[in-house]
Amino acid sequence: MRLTDDPIQTIRQSARQIGSALDLMLDLPAPVDNPALMAAQLTARVSHTIYGRRVDIVISAPKLMRFPSVPTAAHAPSAPA
């Protein structure tokens, strides 16, 4: 999925205001051949887009193990705003 200009601008503005790492959780419907490479490439692209800010990416996909270090809140449905 490619982000359009609006989400990219929102991420950039949020990163400038918050000033901390950006955490992304990707919940993919299909298995991933090389999740480490995918995470590394995406981390580099997103970090570059938001002016070098640190990015942490967690990938959830079929056939990938879940480790206890991943917060369970990341897998829970979002609460209504």
Secondary structure as a PSIPRED ss2 file (coil, helix, strand):
# PSIPRED VFORMAT (PSIPRED V4.0)

   1 M C   1.000  0.000  0.000
   2 R C   1.000  0.000  0.000
   3 L C   1.000  0.000  0.000
   4 T C   1.000  0.000  0.000
   5 D H   0.000  1.000  0.000
   6 D H   0.000  1.000  0.000
   7 P H   0.000  1.000  0.000
   8 I H   0.000  1.000  0.000
   9 Q H   0.000  1.000  0.000
  10 T H   0.000  1.000  0.000
  11 I H   0.000  1.000  0.000
  12 R H   0.000  1.000  0.000
  13 Q H   0.000  1.000  0.000
  14 S H   0.000  1.000  0.000
  15 A H   0.000  1.000  0.000
  16 R H   0.000  1.000  0.000
  17 Q H   0.000  1.000  0.000
  18 I H   0.000  1.000  0.000
  19 G C   1.000  0.000  0.000
  20 S C   1.000  0.000  0.000
  21 A C   1.000  0.000  0.000
  22 L E   0.000  0.000  1.000
  23 D E   0.000  0.000  1.000
  24 L E   0.000  0.000  1.000
  25 M E   0.000  0.000  1.000
  26 L E   0.000  0.000  1.000
  27 D E   0.000  0.000  1.000
  28 L C   1.000  0.000  0.000
  29 P C   1.000  0.000  0.000
  30 A C   1.000  0.000  0.000
  31 P C   1.000  0.000  0.000
  32 V C   1.000  0.000  0.000
  33 D C   1.000  0.000  0.000
  34 N C   1.000  0.000  0.000
  35 P H   0.000  1.000  0.000
  36 A H   0.000  1.000  0.000
  37 L H   0.000  1.000  0.000
  38 M H   0.000  1.000  0.000
  39 A H   0.000  1.000  0.000
  40 A H   0.000  1.000  0.000
  41 Q H   0.000  1.000  0.000
  42 L H   0.000  1.000  0.000
  43 T H   0.000  1.000  0.000
  44 A H   0.000  1.000  0.000
  45 R H   0.000  1.000  0.000
  46 V H   0.000  1.000  0.000
  47 S H   0.000  1.000  0.000
  48 H H   0.000  1.000  0.000
  49 T H   0.000  1.000  0.000
  50 I C   1.000  0.000  0.000
  51 Y C   1.000  0.000  0.000
  52 G C   1.000  0.000  0.000
  53 R C   1.000  0.000  0.000
  54 R C   1.000  0.000  0.000
  55 V E   0.000  0.000  1.000
  56 D E   0.000  0.000  1.000
  57 I E   0.000  0.000  1.000
  58 V E   0.000  0.000  1.000
  59 I E   0.000  0.000  1.000
  60 S E   0.000  0.000  1.000
  61 A C   1.000  0.000  0.000
  62 P C   1.000  0.000  0.000
  63 K C   1.000  0.000  0.000
  64 L C   1.000  0.000  0.000
  65 M C   1.000  0.000  0.000
  66 R C   1.000  0.000  0.000
  67 F C   1.000  0.000  0.000
  68 P C   1.000  0.000  0.000
  69 S C   1.000  0.000  0.000
  70 V C   1.000  0.000  0.000
  71 P C   1.000  0.000  0.000
  72 T H   0.000  1.000  0.000
  73 A H   0.000  1.000  0.000
  74 A H   0.000  1.000  0.000
  75 H H   0.000  1.000  0.000
  76 A C   1.000  0.000  0.000
  77 P C   1.000  0.000  0.000
  78 S C   1.000  0.000  0.000
  79 A C   1.000  0.000  0.000
  80 P C   1.000  0.000  0.000
  81 A C   1.000  0.000  0.000
